[in-house]
Amino acid sequence: MVRIIDYKKRQTEEGKEFFVLEVSGGVEMVKSQTTNQFYATAKKAFISSTFDEQTCIALIGTEMSGKVVKQECQSYEYVNKESGEILVLNHRYIYVPEEVVVSKSEQSSIDKLLQEQDILQEQSII
């Protein structure tokens, strides 16, 4: 299960505004590589929507079946907002509805869309 925890306003290349829903998976315990201590975290992902802002606000707290999973992608730079450290990542987290079987051609289309989204994010369009 995932829970809708927030929403964000985004803009298309054409300047049209739309909203994405931020979803969070369940709490996970992760062991720090530097301190060897465990900490609680949750994977998060964004889902594009056709909803208006009022609907997005109303949906916060709603649970949906599915999970947030790690998916490999083209490498990109990420700046840690707290430390200013620049990291090179080659994964992202995506929402996957329960029991979705994706064919190879569908996965190829998904990968292409994610690569296009990477390019748009690099250009700060999204």
C-alpha positions, 0 to 999 in steps of 0.5 A: 500500500502507498499513501498520497502525502502531498501534491506539486504543481508542474508545467509542461513544455508548452507552459500548461500547468498540471499536478502530480501526486506524491506517494509514500510507501511503508516505513523501512529500516535501513542501515547507514553505510557510515555509522552502521546505525539503523534509521527509518525511511520511506520510498517516495514517488510522483504520479502525474494526474489530471486532477485540479488542485482542490482534488489533489488536496482532498486526496491527501491521506488516501491509501492505494494498492501498489508500491514504490520501487527502485528503477534504474535510469540514465545517470543524473546529478542530484544536489543534497539540499541539506549538505550541498553535496552533488551526487550522481544517481542512476535510479529513481523511485516509481509507483507500481500498481499491484499485480501489473504485468508489463510486456517488453514493448510496454517496458521499452515505452516506459523506459523511453518516457523516463529518459525523456523526463530525465532530459526535461528535468535536466533542463529544469522544465519539469 
